[in-house]
Amino acid sequence: MKKQLGKLTFKLSGWNYHIEDNILEKKQVLIGFEHTSMMDAVLSLALFQICGIKIHTLMKKELFKAPFKPFLNAIGAIAVDRHSNQDIVAQMVKHFEENEEFNLVIAPEATRAKNGQVRKPIRTGFWHIAKAANVPIVLMYANAKTKNGGIFAKIYPSDLDQDLKTIQQLYLEHTGLNVIIPETPQQPA
């Protein structure tokens, strides 16, 4: 039923999706570009329904108040205090260790774009989480110009600089999207 609802969402929106075989695992960090509207989130949720995977995502703790808290918990949101000195990477590693299956979805900061261009270099917290949890980074895309989206590649984090260049190259080759990477590595969020 959920799979059919996901497919219907794509059909009604006029979007197409493609999922490469053998990409998804039981544990992974999924990242997505390009984030241009809330429709990207709706389509991503539909895609996860089609794939049959339960996802988790980080959200600012201020949103976890009535009446939203039960809904956010139900969709797998994890409250994050962005002003705290808590180590988010360690918190996420704990989630990966405690769960047989865990799919963390992150839209890296600086992915919100207009006219198809990312404005600033992406933040690299997703890489630090995947590296520390020893899980792959799965690449998703949503191209508003072509109305195509999907899951197309994965990498296993090893070297931040090289992995960011690989991610940039994969997005450009497979989707035509330009992901701007930082010139100097960033510390985890």
C-alpha positions as CSV (number, residue, x, y, z in Angstrom):
1,M,0.0,0.0,0.0
2,K,2.7,2.5,1.0
3,K,4.7,1.6,-2.2
4,Q,1.7,2.3,-4.3
5,L,1.0,5.6,-2.6
6,G,4.7,6.6,-3.3
7,K,4.3,5.7,-6.9
8,L,1.0,7.7,-7.1
9,T,2.7,10.7,-5.6
10,F,5.3,10.7,-8.4
11,K,2.7,10.2,-11.1
12,L,0.4,13.0,-9.8
13,S,3.3,15.4,-9.5
14,G,4.6,14.7,-13.0
15,W,8.0,13.5,-11.7
16,N,9.9,10.4,-12.7
17,Y,12.2,8.4,-10.4
18,H,15.0,5.9,-10.9
19,I,16.6,3.7,-8.3
20,E,19.9,2.0,-9.1
21,D,20.0,-1.7,-8.2
22,N,22.1,-2.9,-5.2
23,I,22.6,0.6,-3.8
24,L,20.7,0.5,-0.5
25,E,21.9,-1.3,2.6
26,K,20.5,-1.9,6.0
27,K,22.5,1.1,7.4
28,Q,23.5,4.3,5.5
29,V,23.6,8.0,5.4
30,L,21.5,9.3,2.5
31,I,22.2,12.8,1.1
32,G,20.2,14.6,-1.5
33,F,20.7,17.5,-3.8
34,E,19.1,19.8,-5.1
35,H,16.8,21.2,-2.4
36,T,14.7,23.9,-4.0
37,S,11.3,23.5,-2.4
38,M,9.2,21.5,0.1
39,M,8.2,19.3,-2.8
40,D,11.6,17.8,-2.6
41,A,10.8,16.5,0.9
42,V,7.4,15.1,-0.3
43,L,9.0,13.3,-3.2
44,S,11.8,12.0,-1.0
45,L,9.3,10.5,1.4
46,A,7.5,9.0,-1.5
47,L,10.7,7.5,-2.8
48,F,11.5,6.0,0.6
49,Q,8.0,4.4,0.6
50,I,8.7,2.9,-2.8
51,C,12.0,1.5,-1.5
52,G,10.3,0.2,1.6
53,I,12.8,1.8,4.0
54,K,12.1,3.7,7.2
55,I,14.1,6.9,7.5
56,H,15.4,9.2,10.2
57,T,16.3,12.8,9.8
58,L,17.7,15.5,12.0
59,M,15.5,18.5,12.9
60,K,15.9,21.4,15.1
61,K,14.6,20.7,18.6
62,E,12.4,23.8,18.6
63,L,10.0,22.0,16.2
64,F,9.4,19.2,18.8
65,K,6.4,20.9,20.5
66,A,2.7,20.3,20.4
67,P,1.0,19.7,18.1
68,F,4.0,18.6,15.9
69,K,6.0,16.4,18.2
70,P,3.9,13.1,17.7
71,F,4.0,13.6,14.0
72,L,7.7,14.3,13.9
73,N,8.4,11.2,16.1
74,A,6.2,9.1,13.8
75,I,8.2,10.1,10.7
76,G,11.6,9.3,12.3
77,A,12.7,12.9,13.1
78,I,15.5,13.2,15.6
79,A,15.6,16.4,17.7
80,V,18.9,18.3,17.5
81,D,19.9,21.3,19.6
82,R,22.0,23.3,17.1
83,H,23.2,25.6,19.9
84,S,24.4,22.9,22.2
85,N,28.0,21.6,22.5
86,Q,26.7,18.1,22.2
87,D,28.6,15.9,19.7
88,I,26.0,15.2,17.0
89,V,28.3,12.7,15.3
90,A,28.6,10.6,18.4
91,Q,24.8,10.7,19.0
92,M,24.2,9.5,15.4
93,V,26.8,6.7,15.7
94,K,25.0,5.5,18.8
95,H,21.8,5.3,16.8
96,F,23.5,3.3,14.1
97,E,25.0,0.9,16.7
98,E,21.7,0.4,18.6
99,N,19.6,-0.4,15.5
100,E,19.7,-3.3,13.1
101,E,18.5,-1.0,10.3
102,F,19.1,2.7,10.4
103,N,18.7,5.2,7.5
104,L,19.8,8.7,8.2
105,V,18.7,11.2,5.6
106,I,20.5,14.6,5.5
107,A,20.0,17.5,3.1
108,P,23.4,19.1,3.7
109,E,23.4,22.8,4.5
110,A,23.9,25.0,1.5
111,T,21.8,22.7,-0.7
112,R,18.9,25.1,-1.0
113,A,19.3,26.5,-4.4
114,K,17.6,28.8,-6.9
115,N,18.0,28.5,-10.7
116,G,19.8,25.2,-10.4
117,Q,22.9,26.5,-8.6
118,V,24.1,25.7,-5.1
119,R,25.1,29.0,-3.5
120,K,27.7,28.0,-1.0
121,P,30.0,25.0,-0.4
122,I,28.1,22.1,1.3
123,R,28.6,21.3,5.0
124,T,30.3,18.0,5.6
125,G,28.6,16.7,8.8
126,F,27.0,13.9,6.8
127,W,30.5,12.6,5.9
128,H,31.8,12.7,9.5
129,I,28.7,10.8,10.7
130,A,29.0,8.1,7.9
131,K,32.8,7.7,8.5
132,A,32.4,7.4,12.3
133,A,29.5,4.9,12.0
134,N,31.3,3.0,9.2
135,V,28.4,3.2,6.8
136,P,28.1,4.2,3.2
137,I,26.9,7.6,1.9
138,V,24.1,7.1,-0.6
139,L,23.5,9.8,-3.2
140,M,20.0,11.0,-4.1
141,Y,18.9,13.7,-6.4
142,A,15.9,15.8,-7.3
143,N,16.3,17.9,-10.5
144,A,13.4,20.4,-10.7
145,K,14.2,21.3,-14.3
146,T,13.9,17.8,-15.6
147,K,11.4,16.6,-13.0
148,N,13.6,13.5,-12.4
149,G,14.8,12.2,-9.1
150,G,16.2,9.0,-7.6
151,I,19.0,7.1,-5.9
152,F,22.0,6.6,-8.1
153,A,25.3,5.9,-6.3
154,K,27.0,5.2,-3.0
155,I,30.5,5.7,-1.6
156,Y,32.2,4.4,1.4
157,P,33.9,7.3,3.2
158,S,37.7,7.2,3.6
159,D,39.3,10.5,2.8
160,L,37.2,13.7,3.2
161,D,38.8,15.7,0.4
162,Q,38.8,12.9,-2.1
163,D,35.3,11.8,-1.2
164,L,33.9,15.3,-1.6
165,K,35.5,15.5,-5.1
166,T,34.0,12.1,-5.9
167,I,30.5,13.2,-4.7
168,Q,30.8,16.4,-6.8
169,Q,31.8,14.4,-9.9
170,L,29.1,11.8,-9.5
171,Y,26.4,14.4,-9.2
172,L,27.7,16.3,-12.2
173,E,28.0,13.1,-14.4
174,H,24.7,11.4,-13.4
175,T,22.4,14.4,-12.8
176,G,24.0,17.5,-14.2
177,L,23.7,19.2,-10.8
178,N,26.6,21.3,-9.6
179,V,27.5,20.5,-6.0
180,I,30.0,23.1,-4.6
181,I,32.4,21.5,-2.2
182,P,34.4,23.3,0.5
183,E,38.1,24.2,-0.3
184,T,39.1,23.2,3.2
185,P,37.7,20.3,5.2
186,Q,35.2,21.2,7.9
187,Q,34.9,19.7,11.3
188,P,31.7,17.8,12.1
189,A,28.7,19.8,13.2
